[in-house]
Amino acid sequence: MSPDVIVAGAGPTGLMLAGELALGGADVVVLERLTARTGQSRALNLQPRSAEVLASRGLLDDLLAVAPARLPRGHFAGIPLDYARLPTPYPYQIGIPQARVEERLADWSLSLGVQIRYGVGVEAFTEVAGGVTVNGMRARFLVGCDGARSTVRRRSGIGFPGRDGRMCALVADVTLAGGGPTEWTLPAPEGDGLLTVLPLGDGVFRVLAAGPAQMAAGKDDPVPAGEIAAALARNGLTPAEVRWAGRFTDASRQAAHYRAGNVFLAGDAAHIHSPAGGQGLNLGLQDAFTLGWMMAEVLRGESPGSLLDTYHQERHPVAARVLQSTRAQGVLLVPDDDVTALREVFTELVDTRALAMRVAGLDYGRRLPGLDLSLLTDGRRHVVDTPDGPVNVRPDGFIG
Ligand SMILES: Cc1cc2nc3c(=O)[nH]c(=O)nc-3n(C[C@H](O)[C@H](O)[C@H](O)COP(=O)(O)OP(=O)(O)OC[C@H]3O[C@@H](n4cnc5c(N)ncnc54)[C@H](O)[C@@H]3O)c2cc1C
């Protein structure tokens, strides 16, 4: 079998892309190195632009039904950002574990005919005339959605400039002896560190902790149960069971190009940054959304191949701004009295609406106010009548 597109990686980006391509009529095979989904969730939220993306394909309602939280705000380094009056039908942040989003996207992709092959990694590929071969299978395009350590990126020779992490923190999902918080709170440095504990439902809590013990650890070091207990003790909490635990850094890097010939990058394969503000998964979904309809149009012969060059032109600047935001947040979250003073002054002076638009993912694309997103479920372009005349709307809802 020769699919149109091989997608490396069945994370949120790869699954969104696969569904979007299949909706556009493409034959798609997803190759995933893991033998099965882990069920673990690093990300916990959907920003307003991602809600629009998912609503445009009829996927949002199922996710809202199982989301443990809906917050009328986002945050920038713990500074609350009011989403209530943002120009979107979804002026809130949806608190939902990444695994739920992946499940829904996997079901959607499968229902559209996508093949997802688990236990099959993309370890190498060969560029051939008009396509790519992977594991003896030929396709027109290969898309690396294979995460931060992307093999596709490395093998394609695309540079990944930026810097390594300067801070290291722990993340864990735990149950607590004696209960825990009932509300989602914003991160705030206190003393010599940072501790955030968020209720995920079913008695499970997300723990994010940074302090001297975490700074001294390496990213791939195991997380002993005692370290989680010591971190939680700062808030008088006691862990009962650790469901999973890991570490993350604020490494900040972006692929120099999102395309090399017939090979493309999307999601964490194209950009990594600190999770501050909750934007990584969201960026990946939005990369996939843009690349998906463009690639499907080219495969259907309705647009020239040069349309695919505009994927980099559109999406690279968006991630560059997120990297800029997350680096700034990293500075503002350093536990230090002087930085706290800076954060307080910054909070007084800043235009929080502009920041909210940025973190919500609403600061790019030309929109048609009041567009009924259900119009877009077919993944095709539409002409919409407005009082000022007909307007061309792309499959992603933007004017163009
Ligand atoms: C602690 C933490 C908290 C976070 N919180 C948030 C948040 O609240 N909000 C948010 O938006 N983002 C958050 N993120 C970021 C978010 O989790 C990632 O941006 C998101 O998972 C990226 O999705 P992806 O599909 O691009 O990559 P991944 O999720 O990494 O998926 C890549 C997939 O590719 C597979 N793979 C790898 N190599 C190969 C190969 N060679 N061949 C085939 N398959 C391969 C992997 O097994 C994996 O399944 C957080 C990250 C961390 C670490």
The ligand as an SDF file (V2000), in Angstrom:
LIG
                    3D

 53 58  0  0  0  0  0  0  0  0999 V2000
    5.0230   18.8330   32.5300 C   0  0  0  0  0  0  0  0  0  0  0  0
    4.4180   19.2850   31.2520 C   0  0  0  0  0  0  0  0  0  0  0  0
    3.2130   19.9410   31.2850 C   0  0  0  0  0  0  0  0  0  0  0  0
    2.6440   20.3910   30.1050 C   0  0  0  0  0  0  0  0  0  0  0  0
    1.4710   21.0590   30.1800 N   0  0  0  0  0  0  0  0  0  0  0  0
    0.9370   21.5630   29.0670 C   0  0  0  0  0  0  0  0  0  0  0  0
   -0.2990   22.2680   29.1210 C   0  0  0  0  0  0  0  0  0  0  0  0
   -0.9110   22.4310   30.1790 O   0  0  0  0  0  0  0  0  0  0  0  0
   -0.8060   22.7370   27.9470 N   0  0  0  0  0  0  0  0  0  0  0  0
   -0.2000   22.5520   26.7580 C   0  0  0  0  0  0  0  0  0  0  0  0
   -0.7200   23.0130   25.7360 O   0  0  0  0  0  0  0  0  0  0  0  0
    0.9550   21.8450   26.6610 N   0  0  0  0  0  0  0  0  0  0  0  0
    1.5330   21.3660   27.7800 C   0  0  0  0  0  0  0  0  0  0  0  0
    2.6840   20.6340   27.6970 N   0  0  0  0  0  0  0  0  0  0  0  0
    3.2710   20.3510   26.3730 C   0  0  0  0  0  0  0  0  0  0  0  0
    2.5570   19.1990   25.6500 C   0  0  0  0  0  0  0  0  0  0  0  0
    2.4900   18.0400   26.4650 O   0  0  0  0  0  0  0  0  0  0  0  0
    3.2930   18.8870   24.3540 C   0  0  0  0  0  0  0  0  0  0  0  0
    3.4880   20.1080   23.6590 O   0  0  0  0  0  0  0  0  0  0  0  0
    2.5070   17.9230   23.4580 C   0  0  0  0  0  0  0  0  0  0  0  0
    2.4950   16.6150   24.0040 O   0  0  0  0  0  0  0  0  0  0  0  0
    3.1340   17.8510   22.0620 C   0  0  0  0  0  0  0  0  0  0  0  0
    2.4220   16.9450   21.2850 O   0  0  0  0  0  0  0  0  0  0  0  0
    3.1270   16.2370   20.0390 P   0  0  0  0  0  0  0  0  0  0  0  0
    2.0960   15.3210   19.4760 O   0  0  0  0  0  0  0  0  0  0  0  0
    3.7290   17.2700   19.1820 O   0  0  0  0  0  0  0  0  0  0  0  0
    4.3250   15.4150   20.6710 O   0  0  0  0  0  0  0  0  0  0  0  0
    4.2740   14.1970   21.7010 P   0  0  0  0  0  0  0  0  0  0  0  0
    3.1130   14.3440   22.6270 O   0  0  0  0  0  0  0  0  0  0  0  0
    5.6300   14.1060   22.3030 O   0  0  0  0  0  0  0  0  0  0  0  0
    3.9900   12.9300   20.7980 O   0  0  0  0  0  0  0  0  0  0  0  0
    5.0010   12.4120   19.9500 C   0  0  0  0  0  0  0  0  0  0  0  0
    4.6870   10.9680   19.6580 C   0  0  0  0  0  0  0  0  0  0  0  0
    5.6330   10.4690   18.7200 O   0  0  0  0  0  0  0  0  0  0  0  0
    6.0890    9.1960   19.1290 C   0  0  0  0  0  0  0  0  0  0  0  0
    7.4200    8.9980   18.5570 N   0  0  0  0  0  0  0  0  0  0  0  0
    8.6070    9.4960   18.9660 C   0  0  0  0  0  0  0  0  0  0  0  0
    9.5820    9.1650   18.1210 N   0  0  0  0  0  0  0  0  0  0  0  0
    9.0200    8.4290   17.1390 C   0  0  0  0  0  0  0  0  0  0  0  0
    9.5130    7.8260   15.9580 C   0  0  0  0  0  0  0  0  0  0  0  0
   10.7970    7.9360   15.6030 N   0  0  0  0  0  0  0  0  0  0  0  0
    8.6460    7.1550   15.1600 N   0  0  0  0  0  0  0  0  0  0  0  0
    7.3220    7.0700   15.4870 C   0  0  0  0  0  0  0  0  0  0  0  0
    6.8090    7.6140   16.6110 N   0  0  0  0  0  0  0  0  0  0  0  0
    7.6400    8.3140   17.4140 C   0  0  0  0  0  0  0  0  0  0  0  0
    6.0780    9.2660   20.6530 C   0  0  0  0  0  0  0  0  0  0  0  0
    6.0170    7.9830   21.2180 O   0  0  0  0  0  0  0  0  0  0  0  0
    4.7940   10.0710   20.8890 C   0  0  0  0  0  0  0  0  0  0  0  0
    3.6660    9.2400   20.9640 O   0  0  0  0  0  0  0  0  0  0  0  0
    3.2840   20.1750   28.8660 C   0  0  0  0  0  0  0  0  0  0  0  0
    4.5010   19.4910   28.8280 C   0  0  0  0  0  0  0  0  0  0  0  0
    5.0660   19.0650   30.0070 C   0  0  0  0  0  0  0  0  0  0  0  0
    6.3780   18.3450   29.9630 C   0  0  0  0  0  0  0  0  0  0  0  0
  1  2  1  0
  2  3  1  0
  2 52  2  0
  3  4  2  0
  4  5  1  0
  4 50  1  0
  5  6  2  0
  6  7  1  0
  6 13  1  0
  7  8  2  0
  7  9  1  0
  9 10  1  0
 10 11  2  0
 10 12  1  0
 12 13  2  0
 13 14  1  0
 14 15  1  0
 14 50  1  0
 15 16  1  0
 16 17  1  0
 16 18  1  0
 18 19  1  0
 18 20  1  0
 20 21  1  0
 20 22  1  0
 22 23  1  0
 23 24  1  0
 24 25  2  0
 24 26  1  0
 24 27  1  0
 27 28  1  0
 28 29  2  0
 28 30  1  0
 28 31  1  0
 31 32  1  0
 32 33  1  0
 33 34  1  0
 33 48  1  0
 34 35  1  0
 35 36  1  0
 35 46  1  0
 36 37  1  0
 36 45  1  0
 37 38  2  0
 38 39  1  0
 39 40  1  0
 39 45  2  0
 40 41  1  0
 40 42  2  0
 42 43  1  0
 43 44  2  0
 44 45  1  0
 46 47  1  0
 46 48  1  0
 48 49  1  0
 50 51  2  0
 51 52  1  0
 52 53  1  0
M  END
$$$$
